[in-house]
Amino acid sequence: MAIALRTLDDGAWISVDDSRRVSVSDVWTLSRGVFCECEPAYVLLEGFFGTGVDGSVVVADAVGQCLECGTRDSIDRLPVGRIVDGEFKPYGPEAVQSTLEVGADRQT
Ligand SMILES: [Zn+2]
């Protein structure tokens, strides 16, 4: 199961198997203060600077800005989708809340 993951266009897209699948410029809902003090935080992504696979979950390192409080920071390992039977299934930006708890757990 080899999935080719890349960032393209100066971090505007994550490419999965040579097709553009995940775009910045979406607002992602991040829960539990993983990004800033807002719960949830509505974070406008500005760019991806890395991507990878964590188990079957495709994660991305990104820079974003909270629409509420203005915090601008990087997000490590934001889950953007998963690999199911060798196919990429993107998470919708609004569906990320529960999955992001993977990252939140590392803070405890
Ligand atoms: Zn905020």
Backbone and ligand atoms as CSV (ligand in chain L), in Angstrom:
chain,resi,resn,atom,element,x,y,z
A,1,MET,N,N,0.850,-1.184,0.000
A,1,MET,CA,C,0.000,0.000,0.000
A,1,MET,C,C,0.885,1.234,0.000
A,2,ALA,N,N,1.238,1.677,-1.153
A,2,ALA,CA,C,2.099,2.851,-1.253
A,2,ALA,C,C,1.272,4.033,-1.746
A,3,ILE,N,N,1.166,5.025,-0.899
A,3,ILE,CA,C,0.441,6.230,-1.257
A,3,ILE,C,C,1.471,7.344,-1.399
A,4,ALA,N,N,1.440,8.040,-2.509
A,4,ALA,CA,C,2.376,9.137,-2.734
A,4,ALA,C,C,1.762,10.430,-2.223
A,5,LEU,N,N,2.403,10.995,-1.209
A,5,LEU,CA,C,1.913,12.234,-0.609
A,5,LEU,C,C,2.927,13.345,-0.839
A,6,ARG,N,N,2.429,14.471,-1.285
A,6,ARG,CA,C,3.300,15.628,-1.483
A,6,ARG,C,C,2.516,16.900,-1.195
A,7,THR,N,N,3.247,17.953,-0.909
A,7,THR,CA,C,2.624,19.269,-0.926
A,7,THR,C,C,2.968,19.914,-2.263
A,8,LEU,N,N,2.012,20.682,-2.801
A,8,LEU,CA,C,2.176,21.293,-4.114
A,8,LEU,C,C,1.869,22.782,-4.031
A,9,ASP,N,N,2.339,23.510,-5.039
A,9,ASP,CA,C,1.994,24.925,-5.194
A,9,ASP,C,C,2.291,25.723,-3.932
A,10,ASP,N,N,3.526,25.594,-3.444
A,10,ASP,CA,C,3.941,26.332,-2.255
A,10,ASP,C,C,3.040,26.058,-1.062
A,11,GLY,N,N,2.603,24.825,-0.942
A,11,GLY,CA,C,1.835,24.446,0.231
A,11,GLY,C,C,0.354,24.717,0.131
A,12,ALA,N,N,-0.128,25.043,-1.051
A,12,ALA,CA,C,-1.562,25.315,-1.211
A,12,ALA,C,C,-2.384,24.030,-1.264
A,13,TRP,N,N,-1.755,22.939,-1.614
A,13,TRP,CA,C,-2.467,21.674,-1.784
A,13,TRP,C,C,-1.650,20.531,-1.209
A,14,ILE,N,N,-2.379,19.504,-0.798
A,14,ILE,CA,C,-1.754,18.207,-0.566
A,14,ILE,C,C,-2.168,17.303,-1.710
A,15,SER,N,N,-1.173,16.746,-2.338
A,15,SER,CA,C,-1.396,15.843,-3.452
A,15,SER,C,C,-1.322,14.408,-2.950
A,16,VAL,N,N,-2.310,13.632,-3.337
A,16,VAL,CA,C,-2.339,12.214,-3.024
A,16,VAL,C,C,-2.318,11.462,-4.344
A,17,ASP,N,N,-1.276,10.664,-4.516
A,17,ASP,CA,C,-1.130,9.938,-5.778
A,17,ASP,C,C,-1.288,10.866,-6.981
A,18,ASP,N,N,-0.595,11.999,-6.905
A,18,ASP,CA,C,-0.511,12.934,-8.024
A,18,ASP,C,C,-1.816,13.619,-8.399
A,19,SER,N,N,-2.775,13.649,-7.492
A,19,SER,CA,C,-3.925,14.521,-7.740
A,19,SER,C,C,-4.132,15.405,-6.514
A,20,ARG,N,N,-4.517,16.632,-6.753
A,20,ARG,CA,C,-4.704,17.583,-5.665
A,20,ARG,C,C,-5.984,17.237,-4.914
A,21,ARG,N,N,-5.827,16.930,-3.629
A,21,ARG,CA,C,-6.976,16.429,-2.879
A,21,ARG,C,C,-7.363,17.313,-1.710
A,22,VAL,N,N,-6.410,17.924,-1.051
A,22,VAL,CA,C,-6.727,18.725,0.130
A,22,VAL,C,C,-6.198,20.129,-0.082
A,23,SER,N,N,-7.074,21.105,0.063
A,23,SER,CA,C,-6.713,22.494,-0.183
A,23,SER,C,C,-6.608,23.254,1.128
A,24,VAL,N,N,-5.668,24.210,1.183
A,24,VAL,CA,C,-5.766,25.202,2.246
A,24,VAL,C,C,-6.910,26.135,1.883
A,25,SER,N,N,-7.057,27.169,2.643
A,25,SER,CA,C,-8.109,28.161,2.430
A,25,SER,C,C,-9.459,27.639,2.882
A,26,ASP,N,N,-9.491,26.461,3.467
A,26,ASP,CA,C,-10.686,26.048,4.182
A,26,ASP,C,C,-10.536,26.436,5.640
A,27,VAL,N,N,-11.668,26.593,6.293
A,27,VAL,CA,C,-11.668,26.834,7.734
A,27,VAL,C,C,-11.884,25.502,8.440
A,28,TRP,N,N,-10.950,25.142,9.280
A,28,TRP,CA,C,-11.024,23.882,10.008
A,28,TRP,C,C,-11.428,24.162,11.446
A,29,THR,N,N,-12.260,23.308,11.958
A,29,THR,CA,C,-12.729,23.455,13.321
A,29,THR,C,C,-11.879,22.571,14.225
A,30,LEU,N,N,-11.125,23.214,15.082
A,30,LEU,CA,C,-10.214,22.465,15.939
A,30,LEU,C,C,-10.715,22.538,17.373
A,31,SER,N,N,-10.745,21.406,18.010
A,31,SER,CA,C,-11.362,21.341,19.338
A,31,SER,C,C,-10.320,21.366,20.443
A,32,ARG,N,N,-10.792,21.599,21.633
A,32,ARG,CA,C,-10.036,21.383,22.867
A,32,ARG,C,C,-8.746,22.159,22.969
A,33,GLY,N,N,-8.713,23.360,22.443
A,33,GLY,CA,C,-7.581,24.214,22.718
A,33,GLY,C,C,-6.250,23.716,22.200
A,34,VAL,N,N,-6.274,22.922,21.140
A,34,VAL,CA,C,-5.008,22.451,20.605
A,34,VAL,C,C,-4.283,23.553,19.848
A,35,PHE,N,N,-5.006,24.558,19.434
A,35,PHE,CA,C,-4.394,25.604,18.625
A,35,PHE,C,C,-4.269,26.901,19.409
A,36,CYS,N,N,-5.347,27.292,20.073
A,36,CYS,CA,C,-5.371,28.519,20.862
A,36,CYS,C,C,-6.365,28.302,21.988
A,37,GLU,N,N,-6.799,29.369,22.609
A,37,GLU,CA,C,-7.695,29.216,23.754
A,37,GLU,C,C,-9.148,29.007,23.352
A,38,CYS,N,N,-9.468,29.218,22.088
A,38,CYS,CA,C,-10.859,29.114,21.670
A,38,CYS,C,C,-11.295,27.651,21.614
A,39,GLU,N,N,-12.523,27.394,22.053
A,39,GLU,CA,C,-13.067,26.044,21.967
A,39,GLU,C,C,-14.457,26.092,21.394
A,40,PRO,N,N,-14.695,25.642,20.193
A,40,PRO,CA,C,-13.631,25.229,19.279
A,40,PRO,C,C,-12.996,26.441,18.614
A,41,ALA,N,N,-11.885,26.212,17.993
A,41,ALA,CA,C,-11.214,27.270,17.246
A,41,ALA,C,C,-11.525,27.093,15.758
A,42,TYR,N,N,-11.866,28.194,15.118
A,42,TYR,CA,C,-12.094,28.158,13.674
A,42,TYR,C,C,-10.840,28.695,13.004
A,43,VAL,N,N,-10.109,27.814,12.394
A,43,VAL,CA,C,-8.772,28.148,11.921
A,43,VAL,C,C,-8.736,28.115,10.402
A,44,LEU,N,N,-8.379,29.242,9.836
A,44,LEU,CA,C,-8.201,29.332,8.388
A,44,LEU,C,C,-6.781,28.901,8.055
A,45,LEU,N,N,-6.656,27.833,7.297
A,45,LEU,CA,C,-5.327,27.355,6.942
A,45,LEU,C,C,-4.713,28.246,5.872
A,46,GLU,N,N,-3.425,28.497,6.026
A,46,GLU,CA,C,-2.713,29.361,5.073
A,46,GLU,C,C,-1.735,28.580,4.212
A,47,GLY,N,N,-1.282,27.457,4.695
A,47,GLY,CA,C,-0.345,26.690,3.880
A,47,GLY,C,C,0.043,25.398,4.561
A,48,PHE,N,N,0.320,24.405,3.764
A,48,PHE,CA,C,0.849,23.138,4.265
A,48,PHE,C,C,2.357,23.125,4.076
A,49,PHE,N,N,3.071,22.640,5.048
A,49,PHE,CA,C,4.508,22.522,4.846
A,49,PHE,C,C,5.013,21.109,5.041
A,50,GLY,N,N,4.102,20.189,5.201
A,50,GLY,CA,C,4.539,18.807,5.289
A,50,GLY,C,C,3.328,17.905,5.315
A,51,THR,N,N,3.540,16.662,4.962
A,51,THR,CA,C,2.441,15.700,5.024
A,51,THR,C,C,3.028,14.320,5.246
A,52,GLY,N,N,2.200,13.450,5.773
A,52,GLY,CA,C,2.681,12.108,6.038
A,52,GLY,C,C,1.528,11.214,6.424
A,53,VAL,N,N,1.860,9.996,6.782
A,53,VAL,CA,C,0.847,9.019,7.168
A,53,VAL,C,C,1.140,8.554,8.575
A,54,ASP,N,N,0.097,8.537,9.394
A,54,ASP,CA,C,0.207,8.067,10.763
A,54,ASP,C,C,-0.751,6.886,10.893
A,55,GLY,N,N,-0.243,5.692,10.774
A,55,GLY,CA,C,-1.133,4.541,10.681
A,55,GLY,C,C,-1.864,4.605,9.357
A,56,SER,N,N,-3.196,4.690,9.402
A,56,SER,CA,C,-3.967,4.840,8.176
A,56,SER,C,C,-4.455,6.274,8.006
A,57,VAL,N,N,-4.022,7.155,8.889
A,57,VAL,CA,C,-4.493,8.535,8.851
A,57,VAL,C,C,-3.466,9.408,8.156
A,58,VAL,N,N,-3.939,10.187,7.191
A,58,VAL,CA,C,-3.076,11.126,6.505
A,58,VAL,C,C,-3.058,12.421,7.311
A,59,VAL,N,N,-1.864,12.855,7.670
A,59,VAL,CA,C,-1.739,14.051,8.493
A,59,VAL,C,C,-0.947,15.097,7.729
A,60,ALA,N,N,-1.166,16.353,8.111
A,60,ALA,CA,C,-0.472,17.454,7.463
A,60,ALA,C,C,0.029,18.426,8.526
A,61,ASP,N,N,1.182,18.981,8.266
A,61,ASP,CA,C,1.666,20.097,9.064
A,61,ASP,C,C,1.282,21.367,8.326
A,62,ALA,N,N,0.675,22.298,9.034
A,62,ALA,CA,C,0.119,23.465,8.368
A,62,ALA,C,C,0.341,24.712,9.215
A,63,VAL,N,N,0.159,25.847,8.568
A,63,VAL,CA,C,0.117,27.122,9.274
A,63,VAL,C,C,-1.281,27.681,9.107
A,64,GLY,N,N,-1.840,28.189,10.188
A,64,GLY,CA,C,-3.186,28.729,10.101
A,64,GLY,C,C,-3.382,29.869,11.076
A,65,GLN,N,N,-4.549,30.507,10.938
A,65,GLN,CA,C,-4.885,31.623,11.806
A,65,GLN,C,C,-6.293,31.458,12.341
A,66,CYS,N,N,-6.443,31.661,13.641
A,66,CYS,CA,C,-7.753,31.563,14.263
A,66,CYS,C,C,-8.585,32.779,13.899
A,67,LEU,N,N,-9.814,32.529,13.438
A,67,LEU,CA,C,-10.675,33.630,13.030
A,67,LEU,C,C,-11.232,34.387,14.226
A,68,GLU,N,N,-11.208,33.788,15.393
A,68,GLU,CA,C,-11.778,34.431,16.573
A,68,GLU,C,C,-10.772,35.331,17.260
A,69,CYS,N,N,-9.621,34.784,17.606
A,69,CYS,CA,C,-8.676,35.529,18.439
A,69,CYS,C,C,-7.449,35.977,17.660
A,70,GLY,N,N,-7.301,35.526,16.421
A,70,GLY,CA,C,-6.193,36.008,15.615
A,70,GLY,C,C,-4.880,35.279,15.811
A,71,THR,N,N,-4.854,34.284,16.682
A,71,THR,CA,C,-3.633,33.514,16.867
A,71,THR,C,C,-3.189,32.894,15.540
A,72,ARG,N,N,-1.915,33.074,15.239
A,72,ARG,CA,C,-1.378,32.497,14.011
A,72,ARG,C,C,-0.237,31.579,14.411
A,73,ASP,N,N,-0.354,30.324,14.019
A,73,ASP,CA,C,0.626,29.358,14.498
A,73,ASP,C,C,0.642,28.163,13.550
A,74,SER,N,N,1.572,27.292,13.801
A,74,SER,CA,C,1.607,26.062,13.023
A,74,SER,C,C,0.803,24.984,13.726
A,75,ILE,N,N,0.303,24.066,12.953
A,75,ILE,CA,C,-0.454,22.926,13.459
A,75,ILE,C,C,0.312,21.684,13.042
A,76,ASP,N,N,0.687,20.892,14.000
A,76,ASP,CA,C,1.406,19.671,13.679
A,76,ASP,C,C,0.429,18.522,13.500
A,77,ARG,N,N,0.603,17.809,12.439
A,77,ARG,CA,C,-0.105,16.554,12.244
A,77,ARG,C,C,-1.613,16.713,12.329
A,78,LEU,N,N,-2.126,17.636,11.554
A,78,LEU,CA,C,-3.569,17.786,11.409
A,78,LEU,C,C,-4.105,16.634,10.564
A,79,PRO,N,N,-5.042,15.853,11.092
A,79,PRO,CA,C,-5.570,14.749,10.277
A,79,PRO,C,C,-6.449,15.299,9.161
A,80,VAL,N,N,-6.125,15.010,7.936
A,80,VAL,CA,C,-6.880,15.534,6.798
A,80,VAL,C,C,-7.632,14.440,6.049
A,81,GLY,N,N,-7.371,13.204,6.379
A,81,GLY,CA,C,-8.082,12.118,5.709
A,81,GLY,C,C,-7.498,10.796,6.157
A,82,ARG,N,N,-8.009,9.736,5.568
A,82,ARG,CA,C,-7.441,8.441,5.896
A,82,ARG,C,C,-7.367,7.573,4.655
A,83,ILE,N,N,-6.546,6.566,4.772
A,83,ILE,CA,C,-6.383,5.616,3.688
A,83,ILE,C,C,-7.264,4.410,3.977
A,84,VAL,N,N,-8.210,4.149,3.093
A,84,VAL,CA,C,-9.107,3.004,3.238
A,84,VAL,C,C,-8.965,2.156,1.986
A,85,ASP,N,N,-8.520,0.937,2.171
A,85,ASP,CA,C,-8.326,0.029,1.030
A,85,ASP,C,C,-7.482,0.664,-0.069
A,86,GLY,N,N,-6.451,1.374,0.339
A,86,GLY,CA,C,-5.548,1.966,-0.634
A,86,GLY,C,C,-6.057,3.240,-1.281
A,87,GLU,N,N,-7.220,3.719,-0.833
A,87,GLU,CA,C,-7.780,4.941,-1.402
A,87,GLU,C,C,-7.817,6.030,-0.346
A,88,PHE,N,N,-7.584,7.232,-0.788
A,88,PHE,CA,C,-7.622,8.369,0.115
A,88,PHE,C,C,-9.057,8.850,0.313
A,89,LYS,N,N,-9.474,8.919,1.569
A,89,LYS,CA,C,-10.798,9.435,1.906
A,89,LYS,C,C,-10.608,10.704,2.726
A,90,PRO,N,N,-10.873,11.857,2.135
A,90,PRO,CA,C,-10.628,13.093,2.874
A,90,PRO,C,C,-11.632,13.296,3.994
A,91,TYR,N,N,-11.159,13.878,5.094
A,91,TYR,CA,C,-12.074,14.383,6.106
A,91,TYR,C,C,-12.560,15.749,5.644
A,92,GLY,N,N,-13.797,16.039,5.867
A,92,GLY,CA,C,-14.239,17.406,5.654
A,92,GLY,C,C,-13.683,18.286,6.754
A,93,PRO,N,N,-13.463,19.557,6.451
A,93,PRO,CA,C,-12.950,20.458,7.483
A,93,PRO,C,C,-13.839,20.483,8.710
A,94,GLU,N,N,-15.135,20.304,8.540
A,94,GLU,CA,C,-16.035,20.370,9.684
A,94,GLU,C,C,-16.061,19.058,10.461
A,95,ALA,N,N,-15.443,18.042,9.933
A,95,ALA,CA,C,-15.514,16.729,10.575
A,95,ALA,C,C,-14.265,16.406,11.385
A,96,VAL,N,N,-13.378,17.379,11.513
A,96,VAL,CA,C,-12.081,17.072,12.078
A,96,VAL,C,C,-12.075,17.101,13.602
A,97,GLN,N,N,-13.131,17.632,14.191
A,97,GLN,CA,C,-13.087,17.898,15.631
A,97,GLN,C,C,-12.682,16.688,16.452
A,98,SER,N,N,-13.369,15.575,16.222
A,98,SER,CA,C,-13.095,14.429,17.065
A,98,SER,C,C,-11.744,13.812,16.715
A,99,THR,N,N,-11.401,13.831,15.440
A,99,THR,CA,C,-10.163,13.189,15.060
A,99,THR,C,C,-8.963,13.937,15.585
A,100,LEU,N,N,-9.119,15.235,15.791
A,100,LEU,CA,C,-7.964,16.017,16.215
A,100,LEU,C,C,-7.558,15.690,17.641
A,101,GLU,N,N,-8.411,14.982,18.344
A,101,GLU,CA,C,-8.060,14.644,19.715
A,101,GLU,C,C,-6.832,13.747,19.760
A,102,VAL,N,N,-6.512,13.128,18.651
A,102,VAL,CA,C,-5.242,12.397,18.580
A,102,VAL,C,C,-4.095,13.321,18.944
A,103,GLY,N,N,-4.111,14.505,18.329
A,103,GLY,CA,C,-3.054,15.462,18.615
A,103,GLY,C,C,-3.159,16.025,20.021
A,104,ALA,N,N,-4.384,16.256,20.460
A,104,ALA,CA,C,-4.578,16.849,21.780
A,104,ALA,C,C,-4.068,15.925,22.879
A,105,ASP,N,N,-4.192,14.642,22.657
A,105,ASP,CA,C,-3.764,13.710,23.686
A,105,ASP,C,C,-2.278,13.816,23.994
A,106,ARG,N,N,-1.526,14.264,23.015
A,106,ARG,CA,C,-0.083,14.309,23.238
A,106,ARG,C,C,0.308,15.426,24.196
A,107,GLN,N,N,-0.628,16.340,24.446
A,107,GLN,CA,C,-0.291,17.459,25.320
A,107,GLN,C,C,-0.439,17.103,26.786
A,108,THR,N,N,-1.078,16.019,27.092
A,108,THR,CA,C,-1.371,15.712,28.492
A,108,THR,C,C,-0.217,14.974,29.114
L,1,ZN,ZN,ZN,-8.551,31.433,18.870
